[in-house]
Amino acid sequence: MHLTAENLGVRRGEDFIFMNVYLQLTDGDALVLTGPNGSGKSTLLRVLAGLLPAETGTIKIAGEGIEKGTRPAEVSHYLGHRNAMKQELTVYENLSFWKRFLGDFNGTSSASIEDAAEIVGLAGITHLPFGYLSAGQQRRFAMAKLLVAWKPIWILDEPTAALDAEADRMFTGLVKTHLAKGGMVIAATHQPLGLEEAQALRMTGFAGVEEVY
């Protein structure tokens, strides 16, 4: 599978937040976005996830099992700053909804809800209302959403912000496992995710320069 983005640009008001962004990822690749607050990291992720339109450029996905014209957003998970869970529903009800709604890409098998809960270190409490949990527990279960529906591309915006070191290590393990299965990861983070071989893209915002290395 190949993900390419060419000449991406997004405008805020009359000025471009960023322009001339190029990306190219294939199976097992990771890309980490860095840069100061306001430099366009979250905006770029939302564009890739299909939540915001680009002013310029194209985003394409191709490969086995990908029909012509498929948008990358259709084969992607987006984990933003919010957890996208209903506070009054139980954890099981929330994850069950996402499992049914998102489905698995190309018939690939995903984790059961209880298995996903165990993987994120919170087995046995999926019967509790989501709003009853601590902020750290809520974030872990938001991560479990990545496991209950298989999508090859993970788009992550500060996924481990405000979590403890144990949760950081757990999430790094999830990401490495996903990459080992041929998935792709695009993440904006101020904290290292332990991805030594990841590509890096430094966003500079209205300065209009991006550096890939």
Residue frames relative to the residue before (quaternion, step in Angstrom):
aa qw qx qy qz dx dy dz
M 1.0000 0.0000 0.0000 0.0000 0.00 0.00 0.00
H 0.1120 -0.7946 0.5960 0.0303 3.56 -1.04 0.82
L 0.1127 -0.7600 0.6379 0.0522 3.55 -1.00 0.94
T 0.0357 0.7996 -0.5974 0.0497 3.56 -0.75 1.03
A 0.0452 -0.7519 0.6571 0.0282 3.52 -1.16 0.74
E 0.0702 -0.8180 0.5708 -0.0141 3.54 -0.81 1.03
N 0.8793 0.0236 -0.0298 0.4748 3.52 -1.09 0.92
L 0.2266 0.7971 -0.5331 0.1702 3.60 1.00 0.73
G 0.0785 0.7746 -0.6244 0.0631 3.52 -1.06 0.86
V 0.0804 -0.7849 0.6140 0.0217 3.56 -1.05 0.82
R 0.2487 -0.7858 0.5573 0.1002 3.52 -0.91 1.01
R 0.0896 -0.7389 0.6626 0.0833 3.53 -1.19 0.67
G 0.7873 0.0061 -0.0660 0.6130 3.53 -0.32 1.25
E 0.7748 -0.2956 0.2373 0.5060 3.58 -0.76 -1.01
D 0.6900 0.4651 -0.2693 0.4849 3.58 1.25 -0.19
F 0.4623 -0.6511 0.5266 0.2916 3.54 -1.20 0.56
I 0.4014 -0.6670 0.5708 0.2612 3.56 -1.01 0.86
F 0.7579 -0.1318 0.0902 0.6325 3.55 1.06 -0.87
M 0.0389 -0.7809 0.6230 0.0258 3.52 -1.27 0.39
N 0.8095 0.2734 -0.2122 0.4742 3.55 -1.34 0.38
V 0.3247 0.7307 -0.5301 0.2823 3.59 0.92 0.90
Y 0.0660 -0.7848 0.6161 -0.0068 3.54 -0.88 1.05
L 0.0031 -0.7850 0.6191 -0.0213 3.56 -0.98 0.91
Q 0.0529 0.7744 -0.6304 0.0086 3.55 -1.20 0.56
L 0.0815 0.7909 -0.5967 0.1083 3.55 -0.60 1.20
T 0.1116 -0.7645 0.6307 0.0729 3.51 -1.25 0.57
D 0.7944 -0.3210 0.1978 0.4761 3.59 -1.30 0.01
G 0.8339 0.2092 -0.1686 0.4821 3.57 -0.87 0.98
D 0.5536 0.6228 -0.3895 0.3924 3.60 1.26 0.03
A 0.1259 -0.7580 0.6347 0.0814 3.53 -1.26 0.62
L 0.1135 -0.7647 0.6322 0.0525 3.54 -1.18 0.72
V 0.1365 -0.7882 0.5976 0.0545 3.57 -0.81 1.05
L 0.2406 -0.7599 0.5912 0.1232 3.56 -0.84 1.05
T 0.0321 -0.7822 0.6222 0.0014 3.55 -0.94 0.92
G 0.3778 0.7117 -0.5396 0.2442 3.54 -1.31 0.19
P 0.6357 -0.5575 0.3721 0.3829 3.59 -1.21 0.42
N 0.6601 -0.4711 0.3944 0.4321 3.54 -1.31 0.23
G 0.7907 0.2959 -0.2274 0.4852 3.55 -0.97 0.86
S 0.5369 0.6587 -0.3929 0.3513 3.59 1.26 0.03
G 0.6527 -0.5577 0.3072 0.4105 3.58 1.25 -0.03
K 0.3750 0.7514 -0.4813 0.2512 3.60 1.22 0.10
S 0.7059 0.4509 -0.2683 0.4758 3.57 0.75 -1.05
T 0.6275 0.5417 -0.3367 0.4465 3.57 1.02 -0.75
L 0.6495 0.5089 -0.3185 0.4665 3.57 0.93 -0.85
L 0.6475 0.5137 -0.3262 0.4587 3.60 0.94 -0.83
R 0.6683 0.4989 -0.3073 0.4583 3.59 0.93 -0.82
V 0.6051 0.5286 -0.3526 0.4797 3.56 1.12 -0.59
L 0.6653 0.4999 -0.3018 0.4652 3.58 0.89 -0.92
A 0.6957 0.4680 -0.2614 0.4783 3.57 1.10 -0.74
G 0.5194 -0.6686 0.3987 0.3526 3.58 1.26 -0.04
L 0.5028 0.6712 -0.4120 0.3564 3.59 1.24 0.29
L 0.7593 0.1834 -0.1248 0.6117 3.57 1.27 -0.36
P 0.4201 -0.6916 0.5135 0.2855 3.60 -1.06 0.63
A 0.3960 -0.6785 0.5601 0.2628 3.54 -1.20 0.55
E 0.4819 -0.6508 0.5030 0.3020 3.55 -1.10 0.68
T 0.7884 0.0365 0.0038 0.6141 3.54 1.07 -0.82
G 0.7217 0.4909 -0.3205 0.3680 3.53 -1.32 0.29
T 0.3189 -0.7322 0.5781 0.1672 3.52 -1.40 0.13
I 0.1476 -0.7415 0.6468 0.1006 3.54 -1.30 0.53
K 0.0156 0.8210 -0.5674 0.0619 3.56 -0.72 1.07
I 0.1319 -0.7560 0.6364 0.0779 3.53 -1.24 0.64
A 0.0612 0.7953 -0.5989 0.0715 3.57 -0.93 0.87
G 0.4159 0.6959 -0.5233 0.2624 3.54 -1.21 0.52
E 0.7494 -0.3873 0.2850 0.4552 3.53 -1.33 -0.04
G 0.8182 0.2138 -0.1849 0.5007 3.56 -0.85 1.00
I 0.6077 0.5355 -0.3529 0.4685 3.59 1.29 0.01
E 0.3018 -0.7559 0.5535 0.1767 3.57 -0.62 1.10
K 0.5989 -0.5707 0.4230 0.3696 3.53 -1.15 0.67
G 0.7888 0.2933 -0.2357 0.4860 3.55 -0.92 0.92
T 0.4385 0.6908 -0.4641 0.3393 3.60 1.25 0.01
R 0.3373 -0.7285 0.5587 0.2083 3.56 -0.91 0.90
P 0.5868 -0.5939 0.4093 0.3679 3.61 -0.98 0.74
A 0.5973 0.5891 -0.3632 0.4053 3.58 1.05 -0.70
E 0.6299 0.5619 -0.3311 0.4217 3.59 1.11 -0.63
V 0.7535 0.3176 -0.1916 0.5429 3.60 1.17 -0.41
S 0.6060 0.5744 -0.3251 0.4440 3.57 1.24 0.46
H 0.2866 -0.6566 0.6627 0.2183 3.48 -1.40 0.46
Y 0.1069 -0.7584 0.6370 0.0872 3.57 -1.10 0.72
L 0.0332 -0.7734 0.6329 -0.0108 3.55 -0.76 1.10
G 0.0892 -0.8341 0.5444 -0.0002 3.53 -0.24 1.31
H 0.7744 -0.3244 0.2455 0.4845 3.55 -1.26 -0.42
R 0.7119 0.3899 -0.2407 0.5322 3.57 1.14 -0.62
N 0.5366 -0.6843 0.4110 0.2737 3.53 -1.14 0.67
A 0.2829 -0.7917 0.4954 0.2187 3.60 1.25 -0.35
M 0.5127 0.5868 -0.4426 0.4437 3.55 0.89 1.04
K 0.4426 -0.6743 0.5258 0.2702 3.58 -1.12 0.71
Q 0.4699 -0.7187 0.4417 0.2600 3.56 -0.69 1.12
E 0.7263 0.4666 -0.2528 0.4369 3.58 0.95 -0.86
L 0.6220 0.5228 -0.3470 0.4684 3.60 1.24 -0.29
T 0.5466 -0.5885 0.4647 0.3727 3.56 -1.19 0.41
V 0.6615 -0.4740 0.3888 0.4319 3.53 -1.28 0.27
Y 0.6528 0.5226 -0.3178 0.4469 3.58 0.91 -0.93
E 0.6647 0.5012 -0.3098 0.4593 3.60 0.90 -0.86
N 0.6385 0.5226 -0.3233 0.4634 3.58 1.00 -0.80
L 0.7142 0.4444 -0.2648 0.4715 3.57 0.76 -1.03
S 0.6064 0.5499 -0.3528 0.4532 3.59 1.08 -0.66
F 0.6266 0.5267 -0.3361 0.4658 3.58 1.02 -0.77
W 0.6999 0.4691 -0.2842 0.4574 3.58 0.77 -1.00
K 0.6111 0.5509 -0.3523 0.4460 3.59 1.06 -0.71
R 0.6965 0.4526 -0.2697 0.4872 3.58 0.94 -0.89
F 0.6879 0.5129 -0.2864 0.4263 3.57 0.87 -0.97
L 0.7459 0.4027 -0.2231 0.4814 3.58 0.84 -0.95
G 0.1881 -0.8055 0.5374 0.1644 3.58 0.94 -0.86
D 0.5161 -0.6266 0.4923 0.3140 3.52 -1.38 0.05
F 0.4705 -0.6785 0.4913 0.2773 3.54 -1.00 0.85
N 0.8828 -0.0152 0.0138 0.4693 3.53 -0.99 0.95
G 0.6913 -0.5241 0.2797 0.4114 3.57 1.03 0.81
T 0.4044 0.7214 -0.4770 0.2975 3.59 1.24 0.17
S 0.4487 -0.7075 0.4822 0.2560 3.58 -0.96 0.84
S 0.1732 -0.7810 0.5943 0.0830 3.57 -0.95 0.94
A 0.6433 -0.5286 0.3905 0.3928 3.56 -1.31 0.14
S 0.4974 -0.5972 0.5252 0.3464 3.54 -1.23 0.48
I 0.6636 -0.5101 0.3549 0.4165 3.56 -1.22 0.35
E 0.6862 0.4717 -0.2980 0.4668 3.60 0.88 -0.87
D 0.6277 0.5179 -0.3435 0.4688 3.59 1.04 -0.68
A 0.6451 0.5142 -0.3203 0.4656 3.58 0.99 -0.83
A 0.6323 0.5279 -0.3288 0.4619 3.58 1.01 -0.78
E 0.6559 0.4989 -0.3124 0.4725 3.57 0.99 -0.78
I 0.6320 0.5457 -0.3329 0.4382 3.58 0.98 -0.81
V 0.7345 0.3854 -0.2359 0.5063 3.60 0.99 -0.80
G 0.5903 -0.6487 0.3328 0.3464 3.58 1.28 0.34
L 0.6649 0.4957 -0.2999 0.4715 3.60 1.19 0.42
A 0.1482 0.8135 -0.5449 0.1390 3.56 0.94 0.86
G 0.8009 0.3652 -0.2390 0.4100 3.55 -1.21 0.60
I 0.7346 0.3885 -0.2586 0.4925 3.62 1.17 0.01
T 0.3513 0.7588 -0.4903 0.2458 3.60 1.16 0.39
H 0.5819 0.5823 -0.3751 0.4261 3.60 1.26 -0.20
L 0.5816 0.6081 -0.3679 0.3957 3.61 1.23 -0.29
P 0.5524 -0.5748 0.4695 0.3794 3.60 -1.15 0.53
F 0.5575 -0.6282 0.4209 0.3426 3.58 -0.93 0.87
G 0.6796 0.5173 -0.2941 0.4290 3.58 0.95 -0.85
Y 0.5810 0.5906 -0.3635 0.4261 3.59 1.27 -0.27
L 0.6366 0.5837 -0.3150 0.3935 3.57 1.19 -0.56
S 0.5801 -0.5533 0.4596 0.3822 3.54 -1.31 0.30
A 0.6678 -0.4981 0.3585 0.4211 3.58 -1.24 0.32
G 0.6541 0.5147 -0.3168 0.4548 3.58 0.99 -0.78
Q 0.6525 0.4992 -0.3109 0.4779 3.58 1.00 -0.82
Q 0.6284 0.5335 -0.3356 0.4560 3.57 1.00 -0.78
R 0.6682 0.4954 -0.3124 0.4589 3.57 0.93 -0.83
R 0.6222 0.5328 -0.3460 0.4575 3.58 1.01 -0.72
F 0.6854 0.4638 -0.2989 0.4751 3.59 0.93 -0.80
A 0.5696 0.5432 -0.3899 0.4780 3.60 1.16 -0.42
M 0.6278 0.5160 -0.3259 0.4831 3.58 1.09 -0.68
A 0.6091 0.5622 -0.3503 0.4361 3.58 1.08 -0.70
K 0.5454 0.6148 -0.3957 0.4098 3.60 1.16 -0.48
L 0.6089 0.5609 -0.3461 0.4414 3.58 1.14 -0.62
L 0.7118 0.4887 -0.2407 0.4434 3.56 1.16 -0.65
V 0.6882 0.5111 -0.2925 0.4238 3.60 1.06 -0.69
A 0.7501 0.1843 -0.1598 0.6147 3.61 1.28 -0.11
W 0.3127 -0.7894 0.4991 0.1734 3.58 -0.47 1.17
K 0.0914 0.7411 -0.6591 0.0894 3.53 -0.85 1.11
P 0.4850 -0.7153 0.4123 0.2883 3.62 -0.78 0.91
I 0.7557 0.3350 -0.1925 0.5287 3.61 1.10 -0.61
W 0.1248 -0.7601 0.6345 0.0639 3.55 -0.89 1.02
I 0.0949 -0.7701 0.6305 0.0182 3.57 -0.81 1.10
L 0.0295 -0.8577 0.5050 -0.0924 3.55 -0.26 1.35
D 0.1086 -0.7960 0.5945 0.0342 3.57 -0.79 1.05
E 0.8091 -0.2189 0.0755 0.5402 3.57 -0.32 1.33
P 0.0308 0.8734 -0.4860 0.0052 3.61 0.80 0.95
T 0.7801 0.3283 -0.1781 0.5020 3.61 1.05 -0.62
A 0.2841 0.7811 -0.5161 0.2069 3.61 1.18 0.35
A 0.8564 0.1202 -0.1304 0.4848 3.56 -1.01 0.97
L 0.5372 0.5987 -0.4284 0.4116 3.62 1.19 0.32
D 0.5473 -0.6236 0.4458 0.3359 3.55 -1.23 0.45
A 0.7206 -0.4651 0.2968 0.4200 3.55 -1.29 0.26
E 0.6200 0.5475 -0.3485 0.4409 3.59 1.03 -0.71
A 0.6610 0.4895 -0.3019 0.4820 3.58 0.97 -0.85
D 0.5983 0.5564 -0.3537 0.4554 3.58 1.07 -0.71
R 0.6822 0.4815 -0.2877 0.4690 3.58 0.86 -0.95
M 0.6254 0.5369 -0.3365 0.4555 3.56 1.00 -0.80
F 0.6974 0.4702 -0.2896 0.4568 3.57 0.85 -0.92
T 0.5895 0.5517 -0.3663 0.4626 3.58 1.06 -0.66
G 0.6401 0.5221 -0.3201 0.4639 3.58 1.01 -0.77
L 0.6290 0.5288 -0.3317 0.4633 3.59 1.01 -0.79
V 0.6697 0.5041 -0.2984 0.4565 3.56 0.90 -0.94
K 0.6711 0.4963 -0.3070 0.4572 3.60 0.88 -0.92
T 0.6332 0.5188 -0.3314 0.4691 3.60 1.02 -0.73
H 0.6438 0.5227 -0.3162 0.4608 3.56 0.98 -0.84
L 0.6634 0.4943 -0.3021 0.4736 3.58 0.95 -0.85
A 0.6436 0.5338 -0.3216 0.4443 3.57 1.01 -0.80
K 0.6696 0.4743 -0.2865 0.4946 3.59 1.20 -0.51
G 0.6270 -0.5629 0.3300 0.4257 3.58 1.27 0.12
G 0.4539 0.6852 -0.4545 0.3432 3.57 1.23 0.25
M 0.3338 -0.7022 0.5847 0.2317 3.54 -1.37 0.07
V 0.1240 -0.7809 0.6094 0.0593 3.57 -1.16 0.63
I 0.0204 -0.7470 0.6645 0.0062 3.53 -1.02 0.92
A 0.0493 0.8389 -0.5308 0.1096 3.57 -0.44 1.22
A 0.2025 -0.7163 0.6518 0.1451 3.51 -1.19 0.72
T 0.1854 0.8013 -0.5428 0.1700 3.57 -0.66 1.03
H 0.3413 -0.6976 0.5887 0.2243 3.53 -1.26 0.56
Q 0.6969 0.4175 -0.2510 0.5264 3.55 1.31 -0.23
P 0.5099 -0.6504 0.4532 0.3342 3.61 -0.93 0.76
L 0.2843 -0.7644 0.5581 0.1531 3.57 -1.03 0.84
G 0.5369 -0.6543 0.3938 0.3586 3.57 1.24 0.22
L 0.4911 0.6473 -0.4333 0.3899 3.57 1.17 0.53
E 0.1808 -0.8553 0.4765 0.0933 3.53 0.35 1.30
E 0.7546 0.3912 -0.2124 0.4822 3.61 1.02 -0.72
A 0.4005 0.7354 -0.4681 0.2824 3.59 1.24 0.21
Q 0.4893 -0.5839 0.5510 0.3406 3.52 -1.25 0.51
A 0.1742 -0.7776 0.5932 0.1150 3.59 -1.21 0.41
L 0.0700 -0.7709 0.6326 0.0236 3.53 -1.07 0.80
R 0.1795 -0.7924 0.5768 0.0844 3.56 -0.58 1.15
M 0.2282 -0.7795 0.5749 0.0995 3.54 -0.70 1.15
T 0.1304 -0.8115 0.5673 0.0511 3.55 -0.96 0.85
G 0.5047 -0.7108 0.3961 0.2884 3.55 1.26 0.32
F 0.8608 -0.1191 0.0867 0.4871 3.52 -1.08 -0.81
A 0.5081 0.6295 -0.4339 0.3965 3.59 1.24 -0.17
G 0.3886 -0.7886 0.4158 0.2328 3.56 1.28 -0.32
V 0.6411 0.4995 -0.3418 0.4718 3.61 1.13 0.41
E 0.0545 -0.7700 0.6349 0.0316 3.55 -1.00 0.85
E 0.1692 -0.7843 0.5900 0.0899 3.57 -0.97 0.83
V 0.1296 -0.7748 0.6155 0.0639 3.57 -0.83 0.99
Y 0.1262 0.7856 -0.5971 0.1013 3.58 -0.90 0.91
